[in-house]
Amino acid sequence: YNDLMMATHREASRQIFNSRNQSMIKNTNKGETWIDLHGLHVDESLAFLDEFMEKLEKEVYTGTVYVVTGTGNHSSNSRAKVKPAIIDWLESWGYMWKEMSVDKVHGGVLAVQVIKGKA
């Protein structure tokens, strides 16, 4: 039953990810793309980001990746868990990043610079 529960959980996270990212416009001609990870658990977010960046590397993508992490409003104690984990992951791989805000009040979006051969 535990294996079935884990498989079901993985499928649910994939569906959440796909529903949030299906309308994201990838415009490599303009040098920017998006990935929305908010609402996922830390391990799921890291796995999807790793998969996404690997795909960009194969495409020899250069430009900015906007990573939506959320601000932690729905986490216990309203403390972000995904954002700090993503920042640690980016720094461990040597990516340059900056926190952004769509409305100048809420954060939860990281702009990541991807340099040729480094995705």
Biopython code that builds the backbone (N, CA, C, O; Angstrom):
import numpy as np
from Bio.PDB.StructureBuilder import StructureBuilder

atoms = [
    (1, "TYR", "N", (0.816, -1.193, 0.000)),
    (1, "TYR", "CA", (0.000, 0.000, 0.000)),
    (1, "TYR", "C", (0.864, 1.262, 0.000)),
    (1, "TYR", "O", (0.494, 2.277, -0.590)),
    (2, "ASN", "N", (1.996, 1.190, 0.655)),
    (2, "ASN", "CA", (2.889, 2.340, 0.695)),
    (2, "ASN", "C", (3.397, 2.677, -0.713)),
    (2, "ASN", "O", (3.445, 3.847, -1.093)),
    (3, "ASP", "N", (3.774, 1.656, -1.479)),
    (3, "ASP", "CA", (4.233, 1.884, -2.856)),
    (3, "ASP", "C", (3.129, 2.505, -3.705)),
    (3, "ASP", "O", (3.387, 3.405, -4.504)),
    (4, "LEU", "N", (1.914, 2.030, -3.535)),
    (4, "LEU", "CA", (0.777, 2.581, -4.269)),
    (4, "LEU", "C", (0.536, 4.036, -3.868)),
    (4, "LEU", "O", (0.261, 4.883, -4.717)),
    (5, "MET", "N", (0.641, 4.317, -2.576)),
    (5, "MET", "CA", (0.469, 5.688, -2.100)),
    (5, "MET", "C", (1.544, 6.602, -2.692)),
    (5, "MET", "O", (1.235, 7.712, -3.127)),
    (6, "MET", "N", (2.777, 6.160, -2.712)),
    (6, "MET", "CA", (3.869, 6.968, -3.256)),
    (6, "MET", "C", (3.686, 7.206, -4.750)),
    (6, "MET", "O", (3.912, 8.315, -5.235)),
    (7, "ALA", "N", (3.282, 6.183, -5.476)),
    (7, "ALA", "CA", (3.045, 6.329, -6.913)),
    (7, "ALA", "C", (1.898, 7.303, -7.178)),
    (7, "ALA", "O", (1.965, 8.122, -8.095)),
    (8, "THR", "N", (0.868, 7.206, -6.381)),
    (8, "THR", "CA", (-0.269, 8.112, -6.522)),
    (8, "THR", "C", (0.147, 9.544, -6.206)),
    (8, "THR", "O", (-0.281, 10.481, -6.879)),
    (9, "HIS", "N", (0.965, 9.710, -5.201)),
    (9, "HIS", "CA", (1.457, 11.033, -4.830)),
    (9, "HIS", "C", (2.310, 11.628, -5.954)),
    (9, "HIS", "O", (2.172, 12.807, -6.279)),
    (10, "ARG", "N", (3.196, 10.812, -6.549)),
    (10, "ARG", "CA", (4.028, 11.287, -7.668)),
    (10, "ARG", "C", (3.159, 11.708, -8.846)),
    (10, "ARG", "O", (3.424, 12.727, -9.484)),
    (11, "GLU", "N", (2.129, 10.931, -9.134)),
    (11, "GLU", "CA", (1.223, 11.264, -10.238)),
    (11, "GLU", "C", (0.472, 12.560, -9.948)),
    (11, "GLU", "O", (0.283, 13.383, -10.843)),
    (12, "ALA", "N", (0.047, 12.742, -8.710)),
    (12, "ALA", "CA", (-0.656, 13.983, -8.340)),
    (12, "ALA", "C", (0.259, 15.189, -8.492)),
    (12, "ALA", "O", (-0.171, 16.228, -8.992)),
    (13, "SER", "N", (1.511, 15.067, -8.071)),
    (13, "SER", "CA", (2.442, 16.193, -8.202)),
    (13, "SER", "C", (2.714, 16.498, -9.667)),
    (13, "SER", "O", (2.855, 17.663, -10.039)),
    (14, "ARG", "N", (2.789, 15.469, -10.504)),
    (14, "ARG", "CA", (2.989, 15.676, -11.945)),
    (14, "ARG", "C", (1.785, 16.405, -12.540)),
    (14, "ARG", "O", (1.947, 17.289, -13.381)),
    (15, "GLN", "N", (0.589, 16.041, -12.109)),
    (15, "GLN", "CA", (-0.618, 16.717, -12.609)),
    (15, "GLN", "C", (-0.667, 18.175, -12.163)),
    (15, "GLN", "O", (-1.043, 19.047, -12.946)),
    (16, "ILE", "N", (-0.291, 18.446, -10.919)),
    (16, "ILE", "CA", (-0.244, 19.824, -10.429)),
    (16, "ILE", "C", (0.771, 20.617, -11.246)),
    (16, "ILE", "O", (0.481, 21.723, -11.703)),
    (17, "PHE", "N", (1.955, 20.050, -11.427)),
    (17, "PHE", "CA", (3.003, 20.717, -12.203)),
    (17, "PHE", "C", (2.522, 20.999, -13.622)),
    (17, "PHE", "O", (2.657, 22.121, -14.111)),
    (18, "ASN", "N", (1.966, 19.997, -14.281)),
    (18, "ASN", "CA", (1.506, 20.169, -15.666)),
    (18, "ASN", "C", (0.399, 21.217, -15.772)),
    (18, "ASN", "O", (0.386, 22.012, -16.711)),
    (19, "SER", "N", (-0.525, 21.221, -14.817)),
    (19, "SER", "CA", (-1.622, 22.190, -14.886)),
    (19, "SER", "C", (-1.115, 23.617, -14.694)),
    (19, "SER", "O", (-1.657, 24.550, -15.287)),
    (20, "ARG", "N", (-0.100, 23.794, -13.887)),
    (20, "ARG", "CA", (0.437, 25.139, -13.651)),
    (20, "ARG", "C", (1.382, 25.587, -14.748)),
    (20, "ARG", "O", (1.612, 26.787, -14.903)),
    (21, "ASN", "N", (1.930, 24.671, -15.502)),
    (21, "ASN", "CA", (2.939, 25.029, -16.493)),
    (21, "ASN", "C", (2.476, 24.882, -17.935)),
    (21, "ASN", "O", (3.224, 25.225, -18.851)),
    (22, "GLN", "N", (1.267, 24.384, -18.161)),
    (22, "GLN", "CA", (0.811, 24.171, -19.534)),
    (22, "GLN", "C", (0.640, 25.482, -20.290)),
    (22, "GLN", "O", (0.834, 25.515, -21.505)),
    (23, "SER", "N", (0.280, 26.567, -19.601)),
    (23, "SER", "CA", (0.066, 27.824, -20.300)),
    (23, "SER", "C", (1.284, 28.739, -20.262)),
    (23, "SER", "O", (1.250, 29.843, -20.807)),
    (24, "MET", "N", (2.356, 28.287, -19.624)),
    (24, "MET", "CA", (3.569, 29.089, -19.606)),
    (24, "MET", "C", (4.143, 29.143, -21.019)),
    (24, "MET", "O", (4.284, 28.121, -21.690)),
    (25, "ILE", "N", (4.462, 30.331, -21.441)),
    (25, "ILE", "CA", (4.983, 30.506, -22.788)),
    (25, "ILE", "C", (6.496, 30.433, -22.736)),
    (25, "ILE", "O", (7.145, 31.203, -22.028)),
    (26, "LYS", "N", (7.040, 29.512, -23.482)),
    (26, "LYS", "CA", (8.482, 29.411, -23.586)),
    (26, "LYS", "C", (8.887, 30.152, -24.840)),
    (26, "LYS", "O", (8.562, 29.728, -25.949)),
    (27, "ASN", "N", (9.577, 31.232, -24.677)),
    (27, "ASN", "CA", (9.972, 32.032, -25.817)),
    (27, "ASN", "C", (11.485, 32.142, -25.833)),
    (27, "ASN", "O", (12.050, 33.125, -25.354)),
    (28, "THR", "N", (12.130, 31.142, -26.378)),
    (28, "THR", "CA", (13.586, 31.146, -26.395)),
    (28, "THR", "C", (14.129, 32.206, -27.338)),
    (28, "THR", "O", (15.279, 32.622, -27.199)),
    (29, "ASN", "N", (13.315, 32.654, -28.302)),
    (29, "ASN", "CA", (13.769, 33.712, -29.199)),
    (29, "ASN", "C", (13.987, 35.017, -28.445)),
    (29, "ASN", "O", (14.880, 35.791, -28.789)),
    (30, "LYS", "N", (13.186, 35.263, -27.428)),
    (30, "LYS", "CA", (13.341, 36.473, -26.628)),
    (30, "LYS", "C", (14.245, 36.232, -25.424)),
    (30, "LYS", "O", (14.508, 37.152, -24.650)),
    (31, "GLY", "N", (14.711, 35.025, -25.267)),
    (31, "GLY", "CA", (15.642, 34.727, -24.190)),
    (31, "GLY", "C", (15.032, 34.634, -22.812)),
    (31, "GLY", "O", (15.686, 34.951, -21.819)),
    (32, "GLU", "N", (13.765, 34.196, -22.739)),
    (32, "GLU", "CA", (13.176, 33.998, -21.427)),
    (32, "GLU", "C", (12.177, 32.854, -21.454)),
    (32, "GLU", "O", (11.549, 32.563, -22.472)),
    (33, "THR", "N", (12.056, 32.216, -20.297)),
    (33, "THR", "CA", (11.108, 31.131, -20.120)),
    (33, "THR", "C", (10.724, 31.068, -18.645)),
    (33, "THR", "O", (11.372, 31.697, -17.809)),
    (34, "TRP", "N", (9.681, 30.318, -18.323)),
    (34, "TRP", "CA", (9.141, 30.231, -16.971)),
    (34, "TRP", "C", (8.984, 28.785, -16.542)),
    (34, "TRP", "O", (8.800, 27.892, -17.368)),
    (35, "ILE", "N", (9.061, 28.567, -15.232)),
    (35, "ILE", "CA", (8.673, 27.300, -14.633)),
    (35, "ILE", "C", (8.011, 27.634, -13.292)),
    (35, "ILE", "O", (8.572, 28.380, -12.489)),
    (36, "ASP", "N", (6.835, 27.086, -13.057)),
    (36, "ASP", "CA", (6.065, 27.360, -11.847)),
    (36, "ASP", "C", (6.126, 26.147, -10.925)),
    (36, "ASP", "O", (5.612, 25.079, -11.259)),
    (37, "LEU", "N", (6.750, 26.314, -9.775)),
    (37, "LEU", "CA", (6.937, 25.221, -8.822)),
    (37, "LEU", "C", (6.145, 25.421, -7.545)),
    (37, "LEU", "O", (6.178, 24.564, -6.662)),
    (38, "HIS", "N", (5.433, 26.534, -7.426)),
    (38, "HIS", "CA", (4.744, 26.782, -6.155)),
    (38, "HIS", "C", (3.605, 25.787, -5.981)),
    (38, "HIS", "O", (2.962, 25.373, -6.946)),
    (39, "GLY", "N", (3.378, 25.420, -4.743)),
    (39, "GLY", "CA", (2.351, 24.443, -4.426)),
    (39, "GLY", "C", (2.857, 23.018, -4.401)),
    (39, "GLY", "O", (2.111, 22.101, -4.056)),
    (40, "LEU", "N", (4.111, 22.818, -4.760)),
    (40, "LEU", "CA", (4.701, 21.478, -4.737)),
    (40, "LEU", "C", (5.568, 21.325, -3.494)),
    (40, "LEU", "O", (5.966, 22.314, -2.878)),
    (41, "HIS", "N", (5.854, 20.096, -3.137)),
    (41, "HIS", "CA", (6.772, 19.830, -2.038)),
    (41, "HIS", "C", (8.203, 20.103, -2.511)),
    (41, "HIS", "O", (8.473, 20.143, -3.711)),
    (42, "VAL", "N", (9.091, 20.285, -1.575)),
    (42, "VAL", "CA", (10.478, 20.627, -1.887)),
    (42, "VAL", "C", (11.110, 19.600, -2.815)),
    (42, "VAL", "O", (11.683, 19.971, -3.839)),
    (43, "ASP", "N", (11.017, 18.316, -2.477)),
    (43, "ASP", "CA", (11.663, 17.287, -3.300)),
    (43, "ASP", "C", (11.083, 17.244, -4.708)),
    (43, "ASP", "O", (11.810, 17.014, -5.674)),
    (44, "GLU", "N", (9.786, 17.463, -4.827)),
    (44, "GLU", "CA", (9.149, 17.487, -6.144)),
    (44, "GLU", "C", (9.639, 18.689, -6.942)),
    (44, "GLU", "O", (9.951, 18.570, -8.127)),
    (45, "SER", "N", (9.705, 19.837, -6.295)),
    (45, "SER", "CA", (10.156, 21.061, -6.962)),
    (45, "SER", "C", (11.579, 20.912, -7.484)),
    (45, "SER", "O", (11.876, 21.299, -8.614)),
    (46, "LEU", "N", (12.444, 20.357, -6.667)),
    (46, "LEU", "CA", (13.837, 20.171, -7.081)),
    (46, "LEU", "C", (13.941, 19.201, -8.253)),
    (46, "LEU", "O", (14.734, 19.413, -9.170)),
    (47, "ALA", "N", (13.146, 18.145, -8.223)),
    (47, "ALA", "CA", (13.173, 17.174, -9.321)),
    (47, "ALA", "C", (12.686, 17.808, -10.624)),
    (47, "ALA", "O", (13.294, 17.605, -11.675)),
    (48, "PHE", "N", (11.583, 18.581, -10.563)),
    (48, "PHE", "CA", (11.066, 19.232, -11.770)),
    (48, "PHE", "C", (12.041, 20.290, -12.289)),
    (48, "PHE", "O", (12.229, 20.416, -13.499)),
    (49, "LEU", "N", (12.664, 21.055, -11.380)),
    (49, "LEU", "CA", (13.633, 22.067, -11.809)),
    (49, "LEU", "C", (14.836, 21.411, -12.463)),
    (49, "LEU", "O", (15.310, 21.875, -13.500)),
    (50, "ASP", "N", (15.336, 20.332, -11.861)),
    (50, "ASP", "CA", (16.476, 19.626, -12.428)),
    (50, "ASP", "C", (16.151, 19.106, -13.829)),
    (50, "ASP", "O", (16.961, 19.239, -14.747)),
    (51, "GLU", "N", (14.990, 18.527, -13.988)),
    (51, "GLU", "CA", (14.538, 18.017, -15.288)),
    (51, "GLU", "C", (14.421, 19.156, -16.308)),
    (51, "GLU", "O", (14.841, 19.012, -17.457)),
    (52, "PHE", "N", (13.853, 20.277, -15.885)),
    (52, "PHE", "CA", (13.653, 21.428, -16.751)),
    (52, "PHE", "C", (14.983, 22.018, -17.209)),
    (52, "PHE", "O", (15.169, 22.299, -18.393)),
    (53, "MET", "N", (15.907, 22.204, -16.267)),
    (53, "MET", "CA", (17.208, 22.780, -16.606)),
    (53, "MET", "C", (18.018, 21.835, -17.493)),
    (53, "MET", "O", (18.764, 22.284, -18.363)),
    (54, "GLU", "N", (17.874, 20.549, -17.276)),
    (54, "GLU", "CA", (18.559, 19.571, -18.128)),
    (54, "GLU", "C", (18.041, 19.668, -19.565)),
    (54, "GLU", "O", (18.812, 19.584, -20.521)),
    (55, "LYS", "N", (16.741, 19.844, -19.699)),
    (55, "LYS", "CA", (16.142, 20.008, -21.034)),
    (55, "LYS", "C", (16.677, 21.275, -21.703)),
    (55, "LYS", "O", (16.994, 21.265, -22.892)),
    (56, "LEU", "N", (16.776, 22.356, -20.945)),
    (56, "LEU", "CA", (17.316, 23.597, -21.504)),
    (56, "LEU", "C", (18.764, 23.428, -21.939)),
    (56, "LEU", "O", (19.178, 23.976, -22.961)),
    (57, "GLU", "N", (19.533, 22.670, -21.165)),
    (57, "GLU", "CA", (20.933, 22.420, -21.514)),
    (57, "GLU", "C", (21.027, 21.702, -22.853)),
    (57, "GLU", "O", (21.868, 22.039, -23.686)),
    (58, "LYS", "N", (20.170, 20.720, -23.057)),
    (58, "LYS", "CA", (20.179, 19.980, -24.322)),
    (58, "LYS", "C", (19.811, 20.883, -25.494)),
    (58, "LYS", "O", (20.261, 20.665, -26.619)),
    (59, "GLU", "N", (18.986, 21.904, -25.225)),
    (59, "GLU", "CA", (18.585, 22.847, -26.265)),
    (59, "GLU", "C", (19.605, 23.966, -26.443)),
    (59, "GLU", "O", (19.440, 24.823, -27.310)),
    (60, "VAL", "N", (20.659, 23.962, -25.626)),
    (60, "VAL", "CA", (21.673, 25.012, -25.603)),
    (60, "VAL", "C", (20.999, 26.381, -25.416)),
    (60, "VAL", "O", (21.311, 27.351, -26.106)),
    (61, "TYR", "N", (20.078, 26.419, -24.472)),
    (61, "TYR", "CA", (19.334, 27.635, -24.154)),
    (61, "TYR", "C", (20.216, 28.620, -23.402)),
    (61, "TYR", "O", (20.962, 28.229, -22.505)),
    (62, "THR", "N", (20.133, 29.880, -23.760)),
    (62, "THR", "CA", (20.741, 30.953, -22.977)),
    (62, "THR", "C", (19.682, 32.012, -22.757)),
    (62, "THR", "O", (18.875, 32.277, -23.648)),
    (63, "GLY", "N", (19.674, 32.606, -21.613)),
    (63, "GLY", "CA", (18.686, 33.632, -21.302)),
    (63, "GLY", "C", (18.278, 33.540, -19.847)),
    (63, "GLY", "O", (19.032, 33.066, -18.998)),
    (64, "THR", "N", (17.077, 33.998, -19.581)),
    (64, "THR", "CA", (16.569, 34.045, -18.219)),
    (64, "THR", "C", (15.469, 33.014, -18.022)),
    (64, "THR", "O", (14.586, 32.857, -18.865)),
    (65, "VAL", "N", (15.536, 32.324, -16.912)),
    (65, "VAL", "CA", (14.481, 31.412, -16.496)),
    (65, "VAL", "C", (13.843, 32.036, -15.253)),
    (65, "VAL", "O", (14.522, 32.283, -14.256)),
    (66, "TYR", "N", (12.542, 32.287, -15.319)),
    (66, "TYR", "CA", (11.813, 32.780, -14.156)),
    (66, "TYR", "C", (11.239, 31.572, -13.430)),
    (66, "TYR", "O", (10.410, 30.841, -13.972)),
    (67, "VAL", "N", (11.690, 31.374, -12.202)),
    (67, "VAL", "CA", (11.277, 30.238, -11.394)),
    (67, "VAL", "C", (10.287, 30.743, -10.340)),
    (67, "VAL", "O", (10.660, 31.495, -9.440)),
    (68, "VAL", "N", (9.031, 30.326, -10.460)),
    (68, "VAL", "CA", (8.004, 30.719, -9.501)),
    (68, "VAL", "C", (8.045, 29.719, -8.351)),
    (68, "VAL", "O", (7.749, 28.536, -8.523)),
    (69, "THR", "N", (8.418, 30.218, -7.182)),
    (69, "THR", "CA", (8.536, 29.348, -6.008)),
    (69, "THR", "C", (7.405, 29.550, -5.018)),
    (69, "THR", "O", (7.163, 28.688, -4.174)),
    (70, "GLY", "N", (6.720, 30.659, -5.107)),
    (70, "GLY", "CA", (5.745, 31.012, -4.090)),
    (70, "GLY", "C", (6.450, 31.630, -2.903)),
    (70, "GLY", "O", (7.679, 31.653, -2.843)),
    (71, "THR", "N", (5.675, 32.128, -1.964)),
    (71, "THR", "CA", (6.252, 32.811, -0.805)),
    (71, "THR", "C", (6.079, 32.049, 0.498)),
    (71, "THR", "O", (6.535, 32.504, 1.548)),
    (72, "GLY", "N", (5.435, 30.909, 0.443)),
    (72, "GLY", "CA", (5.266, 30.104, 1.648)),
    (72, "GLY", "C", (3.991, 30.397, 2.412)),
    (72, "GLY", "O", (3.833, 29.932, 3.540)),
    (73, "ASN", "N", (3.081, 31.154, 1.827)),
    (73, "ASN", "CA", (1.837, 31.493, 2.528)),
    (73, "ASN", "C", (1.040, 30.271, 2.954)),
    (73, "ASN", "O", (0.313, 30.323, 3.946)),
    (74, "HIS", "N", (1.165, 29.177, 2.223)),
    (74, "HIS", "CA", (0.387, 27.979, 2.543)),
    (74, "HIS", "C", (1.216, 26.919, 3.271)),
    (74, "HIS", "O", (0.737, 25.815, 3.528)),
    (75, "SER", "N", (2.455, 27.263, 3.597)),
    (75, "SER", "CA", (3.311, 26.347, 4.355)),
    (75, "SER", "C", (3.027, 26.505, 5.835)),
    (75, "SER", "O", (2.451, 27.504, 6.268)),
    (76, "SER", "N", (3.440, 25.506, 6.611)),
    (76, "SER", "CA", (3.269, 25.627, 8.057)),
    (76, "SER", "C", (4.060, 26.841, 8.545)),
    (76, "SER", "O", (5.176, 27.089, 8.088)),
    (77, "ASN", "N", (3.486, 27.577, 9.455)),
    (77, "ASN", "CA", (4.075, 28.803, 10.000)),
    (77, "ASN", "C", (4.281, 29.888, 8.939)),
    (77, "ASN", "O", (4.988, 30.866, 9.179)),
    (78, "SER", "N", (3.664, 29.714, 7.769)),
    (78, "SER", "CA", (3.784, 30.668, 6.657)),
    (78, "SER", "C", (5.241, 30.943, 6.287)),
    (78, "SER", "O", (5.584, 32.052, 5.878)),
    (79, "ARG", "N", (6.077, 29.949, 6.431)),
    (79, "ARG", "CA", (7.492, 30.077, 6.072)),
    (79, "ARG", "C", (7.752, 29.293, 4.794)),
    (79, "ARG", "O", (7.393, 28.121, 4.678)),
    (80, "ALA", "N", (8.377, 29.958, 3.848)),
    (80, "ALA", "CA", (8.683, 29.330, 2.569)),
    (80, "ALA", "C", (9.625, 28.152, 2.770)),
    (80, "ALA", "O", (10.581, 28.232, 3.541)),
    (81, "LYS", "N", (9.349, 27.073, 2.079)),
    (81, "LYS", "CA", (10.225, 25.907, 2.086)),
    (81, "LYS", "C", (10.826, 25.687, 0.704)),
    (81, "LYS", "O", (11.997, 25.333, 0.570)),
    (82, "VAL", "N", (10.008, 25.901, -0.320)),
    (82, "VAL", "CA", (10.469, 25.657, -1.693)),
    (82, "VAL", "C", (11.527, 26.682, -2.094)),
    (82, "VAL", "O", (12.572, 26.320, -2.633)),
    (83, "LYS", "N", (11.256, 27.963, -1.830)),
    (83, "LYS", "CA", (12.185, 29.014, -2.266)),
    (83, "LYS", "C", (13.598, 28.818, -1.720)),
    (83, "LYS", "O", (14.547, 28.854, -2.503)),
    (84, "PRO", "N", (13.786, 28.612, -0.404)),
    (84, "PRO", "CA", (15.152, 28.425, 0.083)),
    (84, "PRO", "C", (15.832, 27.182, -0.500)),
    (84, "PRO", "O", (17.039, 27.189, -0.740)),
    (85, "ALA", "N", (15.065, 26.128, -0.723)),
    (85, "ALA", "CA", (15.640, 24.915, -1.306)),
    (85, "ALA", "C", (16.074, 25.164, -2.745)),
    (85, "ALA", "O", (17.130, 24.694, -3.170)),
    (86, "ILE", "N", (15.253, 25.909, -3.500)),
    (86, "ILE", "CA", (15.602, 26.228, -4.889)),
    (86, "ILE", "C", (16.846, 27.117, -4.917)),
    (86, "ILE", "O", (17.738, 26.912, -5.740)),
    (87, "ILE", "N", (16.905, 28.102, -4.021)),
    (87, "ILE", "CA", (18.075, 28.978, -3.959)),
    (87, "ILE", "C", (19.328, 28.167, -3.655)),
    (87, "ILE", "O", (20.360, 28.372, -4.294)),
    (88, "ASP", "N", (19.259, 27.255, -2.695)),
    (88, "ASP", "CA", (20.408, 26.396, -2.381)),
    (88, "ASP", "C", (20.824, 25.581, -3.597)),
    (88, "ASP", "O", (22.013, 25.446, -3.884)),
    (89, "TRP", "N", (19.835, 25.032, -4.319)),
    (89, "TRP", "CA", (20.120, 24.227, -5.511)),
    (89, "TRP", "C", (20.804, 25.081, -6.567)),
    (89, "TRP", "O", (21.806, 24.665, -7.149)),
    (90, "LEU", "N", (20.267, 26.278, -6.821)),
    (90, "LEU", "CA", (20.854, 27.174, -7.827)),
    (90, "LEU", "C", (22.289, 27.537, -7.469)),
    (90, "LEU", "O", (23.173, 27.524, -8.325)),
    (91, "GLU", "N", (22.512, 27.859, -6.208)),
    (91, "GLU", "CA", (23.857, 28.236, -5.782)),
    (91, "GLU", "C", (24.824, 27.062, -5.838)),
    (91, "GLU", "O", (25.999, 27.237, -6.158)),
    (92, "SER", "N", (24.334, 25.867, -5.529)),
    (92, "SER", "CA", (25.216, 24.700, -5.586)),
    (92, "SER", "C", (25.670, 24.399, -7.012)),
    (92, "SER", "O", (26.733, 23.813, -7.218)),
    (93, "TRP", "N", (24.857, 24.804, -8.004)),
    (93, "TRP", "CA", (25.212, 24.612, -9.410)),
    (93, "TRP", "C", (25.817, 25.865, -10.034)),
    (93, "TRP", "O", (26.108, 25.877, -11.230)),
    (94, "GLY", "N", (26.009, 26.909, -9.249)),
    (94, "GLY", "CA", (26.688, 28.106, -9.722)),
    (94, "GLY", "C", (25.853, 29.046, -10.580)),
    (94, "GLY", "O", (26.404, 29.835, -11.348)),
    (95, "TYR", "N", (24.548, 28.973, -10.460)),
    (95, "TYR", "CA", (23.690, 29.877, -11.232)),
    (95, "TYR", "C", (23.613, 31.243, -10.558)),
    (95, "TYR", "O", (23.575, 31.345, -9.332)),
    (96, "MET", "N", (23.593, 32.284, -11.379)),
    (96, "MET", "CA", (23.341, 33.633, -10.874)),
    (96, "MET", "C", (21.830, 33.831, -10.855)),
    (96, "MET", "O", (21.145, 33.493, -11.820)),
    (97, "TRP", "N", (21.309, 34.382, -9.752)),
    (97, "TRP", "CA", (19.869, 34.552, -9.623)),
    (97, "TRP", "C", (19.579, 35.824, -8.842)),
    (97, "TRP", "O", (20.440, 36.364, -8.148)),
    (98, "LYS", "N", (18.343, 36.285, -8.976)),
    (98, "LYS", "CA", (17.876, 37.449, -8.230)),
    (98, "LYS", "C", (16.399, 37.254, -7.948)),
    (98, "LYS", "O", (15.651, 36.781, -8.804)),
    (99, "GLU", "N", (15.979, 37.624, -6.736)),
    (99, "GLU", "CA", (14.554, 37.506, -6.414)),
    (99, "GLU", "C", (13.793, 38.659, -7.060)),
    (99, "GLU", "O", (14.226, 39.811, -7.030)),
    (100, "MET", "N", (12.660, 38.318, -7.639)),
    (100, "MET", "CA", (11.824, 39.291, -8.332)),
    (100, "MET", "C", (10.462, 39.344, -7.645)),
    (100, "MET", "O", (10.137, 38.496, -6.815)),
    (101, "SER", "N", (9.682, 40.346, -8.003)),
    (101, "SER", "CA", (8.322, 40.472, -7.507)),
    (101, "SER", "C", (7.459, 41.041, -8.613)),
    (101, "SER", "O", (7.815, 42.034, -9.247)),
    (102, "VAL", "N", (6.334, 40.411, -8.837)),
    (102, "VAL", "CA", (5.425, 40.869, -9.885)),
    (102, "VAL", "C", (4.726, 42.154, -9.462)),
    (102, "VAL", "O", (4.520, 43.050, -10.280)),
    (103, "ASP", "N", (4.361, 42.247, -8.185)),
    (103, "ASP", "CA", (3.591, 43.404, -7.730)),
    (103, "ASP", "C", (4.333, 44.273, -6.725)),
    (103, "ASP", "O", (3.707, 45.089, -6.049)),
    (104, "LYS", "N", (5.621, 44.125, -6.610)),
    (104, "LYS", "CA", (6.483, 44.903, -5.716)),
    (104, "LYS", "C", (6.193, 44.681, -4.231)),
    (104, "LYS", "O", (6.771, 45.357, -3.379)),
    (105, "VAL", "N", (5.318, 43.753, -3.921)),
    (105, "VAL", "CA", (5.009, 43.437, -2.530)),
    (105, "VAL", "C", (5.375, 41.979, -2.238)),
    (105, "VAL", "O", (6.051, 41.676, -1.255)),
    (106, "HIS", "N", (4.919, 41.099, -3.104)),
    (106, "HIS", "CA", (5.142, 39.672, -2.914)),
    (106, "HIS", "C", (6.357, 39.218, -3.713)),
    (106, "HIS", "O", (6.535, 39.607, -4.867)),
    (107, "GLY", "N", (7.169, 38.410, -3.100)),
    (107, "GLY", "CA", (8.306, 37.817, -3.804)),
    (107, "GLY", "C", (7.885, 36.492, -4.396)),
    (107, "GLY", "O", (6.772, 36.350, -4.902)),
    (108, "GLY", "N", (8.762, 35.543, -4.333)),
    (108, "GLY", "CA", (8.403, 34.209, -4.778)),
    (108, "GLY", "C", (8.686, 33.931, -6.234)),
    (108, "GLY", "O", (8.244, 32.914, -6.770)),
    (109, "VAL", "N", (9.428, 34.831, -6.894)),
    (109, "VAL", "CA", (9.854, 34.589, -8.268)),
    (109, "VAL", "C", (11.355, 34.847, -8.314)),
    (109, "VAL", "O", (11.832, 35.896, -7.881)),
    (110, "LEU", "N", (12.088, 33.880, -8.843)),
    (110, "LEU", "CA", (13.529, 34.023, -8.989)),
    (110, "LEU", "C", (13.875, 34.132, -10.470)),
    (110, "LEU", "O", (13.430, 33.319, -11.279)),
    (111, "ALA", "N", (14.663, 35.132, -10.815)),
    (111, "ALA", "CA", (15.165, 35.269, -12.181)),
    (111, "ALA", "C", (16.543, 34.633, -12.203)),
    (111, "ALA", "O", (17.445, 35.058, -11.481)),
    (112, "VAL", "N", (16.702, 33.616, -13.031)),
    (112, "VAL", "CA", (17.942, 32.853, -13.084)),
    (112, "VAL", "C", (18.580, 33.080, -14.442)),
    (112, "VAL", "O", (17.937, 32.905, -15.476)),
    (113, "GLN", "N", (19.843, 33.469, -14.435)),
    (113, "GLN", "CA", (20.569, 33.693, -15.682)),
    (113, "GLN", "C", (21.214, 32.391, -16.121)),
    (113, "GLN", "O", (21.967, 31.768, -15.372)),
    (114, "VAL", "N", (20.907, 31.991, -17.349)),
    (114, "VAL", "CA", (21.487, 30.774, -17.911)),
    (114, "VAL", "C", (22.493, 31.176, -18.977)),
    (114, "VAL", "O", (22.164, 31.878, -19.934)),
    (115, "ILE", "N", (23.700, 30.728, -18.797)),
    (115, "ILE", "CA", (24.780, 31.058, -19.722)),
    (115, "ILE", "C", (25.056, 29.833, -20.593)),
    (115, "ILE", "O", (24.950, 28.700, -20.124)),
    (116, "LYS", "N", (25.405, 30.055, -21.842)),
    (116, "LYS", "CA", (25.641, 28.967, -22.783)),
    (116, "LYS", "C", (26.535, 27.889, -22.157)),
    (116, "LYS", "O", (27.599, 28.167, -21.604)),
    (117, "GLY", "N", (26.054, 26.662, -22.270)),
    (117, "GLY", "CA", (26.796, 25.532, -21.730)),
    (117, "GLY", "C", (26.648, 25.363, -20.232)),
    (117, "GLY", "O", (27.293, 24.497, -19.641)),
    (118, "LYS", "N", (25.809, 26.176, -19.608)),
    (118, "LYS", "CA", (25.618, 26.084, -18.157)),
    (118, "LYS", "C", (24.128, 26.102, -17.854)),
    (118, "LYS", "O", (23.585, 27.136, -17.466)),
    (119, "ALA", "N", (23.485, 24.999, -18.025)),
    (119, "ALA", "CA", (22.069, 24.883, -17.671)),
    (119, "ALA", "C", (21.867, 23.584, -16.942)),
    (119, "ALA", "O", (20.746, 23.268, -16.543)),
]
sb = StructureBuilder()
sb.init_structure("model")
sb.init_model(0)
sb.init_chain("A")
sb.init_seg("    ")
for serial, (resi, resn, name, xyz) in enumerate(atoms, 1):
    if name == "N":
        sb.init_residue(resn, " ", resi, " ")
    sb.init_atom(name, np.array(xyz, "f"), 0.0, 1.0, " ", f" {name:<3s}", serial, name[0])
structure = sb.get_structure()
